[in-house]
Amino acid sequence: MRICAVKPLAAAVLGVGLFAAPLAQAHEAGDVLLKVGVTHVKPKSNNGTVANGTVNLDVGSSTRPSFSLTYMATKNVGIELLGAFPFQHNIDSNLGRIGKTKQLPPTLSVQWHFLPDAKVQPYVGVGVNYTRFFSTKTQGALAGQDLKLSDSWGLAAQVGVDVPLNKNWLVSADVRYINIESDVKLNGSKIGKTKINPWVATVAVGYRF
């Protein structure tokens, strides 16, 4: 995963949190955390082949504003829903750029906050992702053709950290791996499958209700 652009932001999250550590507050059962930030989606390299293996696919990265809502069922267990503005990905191949698509990837996760009273509060999560592809357009060698990507259900894994600044405000960073695989159809006929399976990195500012 190439997360060069995210590393400085994550370092800043930890730096601000450590500076404000004396004011840290633990999450409690019943808390609701609203986070607003930026999410970068980086598909894995080699996204599969279509047309009987003759066309190699390469799905590009995308960065968009994002938000999440977490309900703390207990001091340790959180239930989080991640949402974002639509991501747009270029679709390249050995034939050149052949199209672009948009997608929305809402992800529902159950988190375990294993150091809820610490000044820096790490957590892990597992969940399920639903990705809806839309506004898929063709260009280059496929210009004028009807290209579609099927919606996807898959598992998601997450590691992250919350850094409380005071009773209500916090900063946060997390990284997820999401299983996203989609059937590719051209003019109504399936021509293969693309395996996007991205790493997803987020930095955010949060407010605890």
Secondary structure, DSSP 8 states (H G I E B T S, - for coil): ---TTTHHHHHHHHHHHHHTGGG-----TT-EEEEEEEEEEE--S---EETTTTEEEEE--EEEEEEEEEEESSSSEEEEEEEES-EEEEEEETTEEEEEEEEE--EEEEEEES-TTSSSEEEEEEEEEEEEEEEEEE-GGGTTS-EEE--EEEEEEEEEEEEE-SSSEEEEEEEEEE--EEEEEETTEEEEEEE---EEEEEEEEEE-
